[in-house]
Amino acid sequence: MPPLPAPEPFELLDTVEAVDARKLRFESNRIQLPMGVKATFGMIRHPGASLAVPITNDGQVVLLRQYRFAVQARLLEFPAGTLEEGEDPLESMERELGEEAGYRAAQWDVLSPMLPCPGYSDEVIHCFLARQLTPLENPPAGDDDEDLEVVLMSPAQLDAAWASGDEWLDGKSVTAWFRAKQLLGLG
């Protein structure tokens, strides 16, 4: 995979205000853009995340139907989690795959990082393809606030579910599935 384009940093002139919340920092900053324009912009600082597209040995895709409070709905999405400070993205995903889906993977492929909301957040999600899955006999406990159900689908069922309009589209999962299908040769 070719390297990503080099960043073009802005000049931070002043932090107008900042609020720390769980896993996030909301900032209002006065900045000068690379083209010279000065303005105040709100942004979310995020420590980053990892996501896995898990595929069972018989070709089933492992998904979660997870309640998301911000949209007050259950979304069909892939296992993912926020990085802890200094944590390696793959190590984070190995942990999250066990906690959220109850699997361990023997084969990991990098799908590429993605930017889910670059208009207002610096979050980077590191995407992986997880294969050669083994169900865990005793999955570790997940987070107390996670309300999720593990769902298995064939690739065709997943495509149909997202194409139907009956499911909310989770951007990070749709993007990761697109990349996984490219790597797997599924079109």
C-alpha positions as CSV (number, residue, x, y, z in Angstrom):
1,M,0.0,0.0,0.0
2,P,1.4,3.4,-0.9
3,P,2.1,5.9,1.9
4,L,-0.6,8.4,2.8
5,P,-0.1,12.0,1.7
6,A,2.0,14.1,4.0
7,P,0.2,16.3,6.5
8,E,-0.1,20.1,5.9
9,P,-0.1,21.4,9.5
10,F,-2.0,24.6,10.4
11,E,-0.6,27.2,12.8
12,L,-2.3,27.2,16.2
13,L,-2.8,30.8,17.2
14,D,-4.9,30.3,20.4
15,T,-7.1,27.7,22.1
16,V,-10.3,29.7,22.8
17,E,-11.8,26.9,25.0
18,A,-11.5,23.2,25.7
19,V,-13.6,20.6,27.4
20,D,-12.4,17.1,28.3
21,A,-15.0,14.4,28.0
22,R,-14.8,10.6,28.2
23,K,-12.2,9.6,25.6
24,L,-12.5,13.0,23.8
25,R,-11.4,16.6,24.0
26,F,-13.6,19.3,22.4
27,E,-11.5,22.4,21.4
28,S,-12.3,25.7,19.9
29,N,-9.1,27.0,18.3
30,R,-8.1,30.1,16.5
31,I,-5.8,28.8,13.7
32,Q,-4.1,29.9,10.5
33,L,-4.7,27.5,7.6
34,P,-1.9,26.6,5.2
35,M,-3.4,28.9,2.6
36,G,-3.1,31.8,5.1
37,V,-6.7,32.2,6.2
38,K,-7.2,32.8,10.0
39,A,-10.4,31.6,11.7
40,T,-11.8,29.9,14.7
41,F,-12.7,26.3,14.3
42,G,-14.2,23.7,16.6
43,M,-12.7,20.3,16.6
44,I,-12.8,17.0,18.4
45,R,-9.4,15.5,19.5
46,H,-9.6,11.7,19.5
47,P,-6.9,9.2,20.6
48,G,-7.7,7.0,17.6
49,A,-9.4,3.6,17.2
50,S,-9.1,0.2,15.7
51,L,-11.7,-1.8,13.8
52,A,-11.7,-5.4,12.5
53,V,-13.6,-7.1,9.7
54,P,-13.7,-10.7,11.1
55,I,-14.4,-13.6,8.7
56,T,-15.0,-17.1,10.1
57,N,-13.3,-20.1,8.6
58,D,-16.6,-20.9,6.8
59,G,-16.8,-17.4,5.3
60,Q,-19.3,-15.8,7.6
61,V,-18.8,-12.2,8.5
62,V,-18.9,-11.4,12.3
63,L,-20.8,-8.2,13.0
64,L,-22.3,-6.5,16.1
65,R,-25.7,-5.0,16.4
66,Q,-24.8,-2.3,18.9
67,Y,-26.9,0.4,20.6
68,R,-25.4,3.9,19.9
69,F,-26.8,6.6,22.3
70,A,-25.9,9.6,20.1
71,V,-28.3,8.4,17.3
72,Q,-30.6,6.4,19.7
73,A,-30.5,3.4,17.5
74,R,-28.9,0.0,17.0
75,L,-26.4,-0.2,14.2
76,L,-24.9,-3.1,12.3
77,E,-21.2,-2.6,12.6
78,F,-17.8,-4.3,13.0
79,P,-16.0,-4.8,16.3
80,A,-14.0,-1.6,17.1
81,G,-12.6,0.3,20.0
82,T,-10.8,3.4,21.1
83,L,-7.1,3.2,21.6
84,E,-5.7,3.5,25.1
85,E,-2.8,5.9,25.6
86,G,0.3,4.5,23.8
87,E,-1.6,1.4,22.7
88,D,-0.7,-0.3,19.4
89,P,-3.7,-0.4,17.1
90,L,-3.4,-4.2,16.4
91,E,-3.1,-5.0,20.1
92,S,-6.2,-2.9,20.8
93,M,-8.1,-4.8,18.1
94,E,-7.0,-8.2,19.3
95,R,-8.4,-7.2,22.8
96,E,-11.6,-5.7,21.3
97,L,-12.3,-8.7,19.1
98,G,-12.3,-10.9,22.2
99,E,-14.3,-8.6,24.4
100,E,-17.0,-7.6,21.8
101,A,-17.3,-10.6,19.5
102,G,-15.8,-13.5,21.5
103,Y,-13.2,-14.5,19.0
104,R,-9.4,-14.7,18.6
105,A,-7.8,-14.4,15.1
106,A,-4.6,-16.1,13.9
107,Q,-4.3,-14.0,10.7
108,W,-4.4,-10.2,10.6
109,D,-4.2,-8.1,7.4
110,V,-4.0,-4.3,7.4
111,L,-6.8,-2.8,5.4
112,S,-5.6,0.9,5.8
113,P,-6.3,3.7,8.2
114,M,-9.4,5.9,7.6
115,L,-10.6,9.3,8.7
116,P,-14.3,9.0,9.7
117,C,-15.1,12.7,10.3
118,P,-12.2,14.9,9.0
119,G,-14.3,18.0,8.9
120,Y,-14.4,18.3,12.7
121,S,-12.3,15.5,14.2
122,D,-8.6,14.2,14.1
123,E,-9.7,10.6,14.7
124,V,-7.9,7.9,12.7
125,I,-9.4,4.4,12.7
126,H,-6.9,1.6,11.9
127,C,-8.7,-1.1,9.9
128,F,-7.8,-4.8,9.9
129,L,-9.1,-8.0,8.3
130,A,-9.2,-10.8,10.9
131,R,-9.2,-14.4,9.7
132,Q,-8.6,-17.9,11.0
133,L,-11.0,-17.2,13.9
134,T,-11.4,-19.3,17.0
135,P,-14.3,-18.8,19.3
136,L,-13.2,-18.0,22.9
137,E,-14.5,-20.4,25.6
138,N,-14.5,-17.6,28.2
139,P,-14.6,-14.2,26.4
140,P,-13.3,-11.4,28.6
141,A,-15.9,-8.9,29.9
142,G,-16.5,-5.9,27.7
143,D,-17.3,-2.4,28.8
144,D,-20.3,-1.9,31.1
145,D,-22.0,0.5,28.8
146,E,-21.9,-1.7,25.7
147,D,-25.2,-3.1,24.6
148,L,-24.5,-5.4,21.7
149,E,-25.4,-8.7,20.0
150,V,-23.1,-10.8,17.8
151,V,-24.5,-11.4,14.3
152,L,-23.1,-13.7,11.6
153,M,-23.9,-13.1,8.0
154,S,-22.6,-14.2,4.6
155,P,-21.0,-11.5,2.5
156,A,-24.1,-11.5,0.3
157,Q,-26.4,-11.1,3.3
158,L,-24.3,-8.2,4.6
159,D,-24.3,-6.4,1.2
160,A,-28.1,-6.9,1.0
161,A,-28.7,-5.7,4.6
162,W,-26.8,-2.4,3.9
163,A,-28.2,-2.0,0.4
164,S,-31.8,-2.5,1.6
165,G,-32.1,0.8,3.4
166,D,-33.5,-1.0,6.4
167,E,-30.2,-0.7,8.3
168,W,-28.4,2.5,9.4
169,L,-25.1,2.8,7.5
170,D,-22.2,3.0,9.9
171,G,-19.6,4.8,7.9
172,K,-16.5,3.2,9.4
173,S,-18.0,-0.3,8.9
174,V,-19.1,0.3,5.3
175,T,-15.6,1.7,4.5
176,A,-13.8,-1.2,6.1
177,W,-16.1,-3.7,4.3
178,F,-15.3,-2.1,1.0
179,R,-11.6,-2.4,1.7
180,A,-11.9,-6.0,2.9
181,K,-13.8,-7.0,-0.2
182,Q,-11.0,-5.5,-2.3
183,L,-8.4,-7.6,-0.5
184,L,-10.6,-10.7,-0.6
185,G,-11.3,-10.3,-4.3
186,L,-15.1,-10.1,-3.7
187,G,-15.6,-7.1,-6.0
